[in-house]
Amino acid sequence: MKDFAAIDFETANECRSSVCSVGVVVVRDGVIVDRFYSLIHPEPEYYQRFCQRVHGLCADDTEDAPVFPRVWEKIAPMIEGLPLVAHNSPFDEGCLREVFSVYRMDYPDYEFYDTLAVSRRHFGCSLPDHQLQTVAAACGYDLTQHHHALADAEACARIALKLL
């Protein structure tokens, strides 16, 4: 696969609609050609301590951030016609579907590919786990800012370029 967009969401709480940041990396002809990152004002608007510990974001960070529809207006043209790739894609696809539903937006049935599933098939038991940072390292990419949405999307793109 040479043309795709890798995407990663971070959430504020247990609701998949509570996306608080997004990272997108666009790959065309096997080359990263564009990157996008934005904080998002989450819906519902509260942070769980667990989520804050994972990604380090809190209500102060997203208080003045745009709501999802404003952010998606910028992303949609970037990814038009491209399949989406995510590590553990059921999570990211679930976030996207849920937040589209919350804002009553028409969901365009994006095609998703999962680098986690591909990693499990490709590496099998040769890795200690199939977490994003582990798989990225096995593919030659050093993920130093794990759980920053743009860094995770770039790691996913690098994995996809190696394994898909």
N, C-alpha and C positions, 0 to 999 in steps of 0.2 A: 504494500500500500504506500503510495507516494503522495497522495493528496488527502488531507484530513485536518481536523482541528482537535487538539487535545484540550480537555476542559476539566477544571477542578473547582469544587465549591467547598467552602467552610460554612458551618451552621452555628447559630447562636444558642440553640437549645435542641431538645429531642425532636422537634417538628422539622420535617424535611423542607418545609416552606421557609424556614428561618434562615435562608442564605444570608450571610453577612459579608462574604467576599467571594470573588470569582476570578479565576485566571484562565486565559485562553491563549493557546499557542497554535498558530496556523502554519501548516506545512503544505508546500506545493512543490511538486516534482522532486520530493525527497529533501527539500531545504526549508528550514524555518524562515518564513518571510514576514511574520507579524506576531506581535505579542500584545496582550491587553490584560490589565488588572484594574479592578475597582472594588472599593468597599461598597457595601449595600446596606441600607437601613432595613433590618430584618423584620419579618412578619411571621409569627407574633414577635412583639418587641420586648424580649427579655433574654438575658444570658444565663445559662447554667454554668456553675463553677467548673464542671468537668470540661465543657467545651472551651471555656476560657483558658484552662490549663493546657489544652491541646494546641490551640492556635494563637493564644495570647491576645486576642481581641476582646474588647469590652464595649459597653454601651457608649462610653465617651468617644470611642473610635468611630462609631457609626451614627452618632446622634445627628450629624449634619450630612450624612451620606445620602446619595439619591436612592429612591425606591427602585425595586427591581425593573419595572417596565422602562424607566429612563435608562438604566444600564443596558438592558437587552436591546434597546434601539440602536446602540452602538455596536453590539456584538453581532446581531442578526445579519447585517450585510457582510461582515467579515467571514462568516461561516456558511453563507448561502451555498447550497449544493454540495457541501462537504459532509462526509460521515464524521461523527464525533467519537473520540477515543477517551476513555477514562480508566483509571486503575480502580477496580471494583465498581464498574460502570452501573450496576443496579442502584448504588447509593446516589451517584451523580445524576443519573437519569431520573431517579425518584425525586430528587430535589427539584430538578427542572420541571417535571410534570406537576409537582405539588405547588410550586410557586406560580406557574402558569395558571393553575386552577384558582389559587387564592386571588389573583388579580383578574380573573375571568378573561384570560387571553386565550386565543385559539392555539392549541399545541400543534406544531407542524410535523409530528411523527418523525423526529430525527432518528437516523440510524446510528446505533451505538456499537462500538467494539470495546471489549474488555481486556486490558493488558494483564490483569490479575489472572484471568482464566488462561490466557495465552502463556503466561509465565509458568503456571502450574503444569501445562502440557509440555512446554519446552524444557524447563529445568528439572521437573519432577522433584525427587528427593535430594538433588544435589545442592540445594540451598537450605539454610536453616529455617527459613520462612519465606513467604512471598510478599512481604510488606514492600511498599513502594521504594523505600530507601535501599532495601536489600536487593531488589530486582534492578533498580537503577545502577547500583554499584556493579552488579554482575554484567550489566550492559556497558560498563565503562563510564558511567556518569556519576559524579559526586554530588549528591543531594545534600547541601549544607543547610538549607532553610526549610526543612520538612515542615509541613502544615502551613506554609505560606502558599496561597492558592496559585500564584504564578509560578513559583518554584516547583510545586507539585505538577502543574500542567506541563512545564518544560521537561521534567523527569519522565512523565508519561509519554510525551512526544518522542523523547530519545529512546525509550523502551520500544515504542511502536515502530520506530524506524529500524530498530535491530530485529524485532521479532515478528512483525506483521508483513 
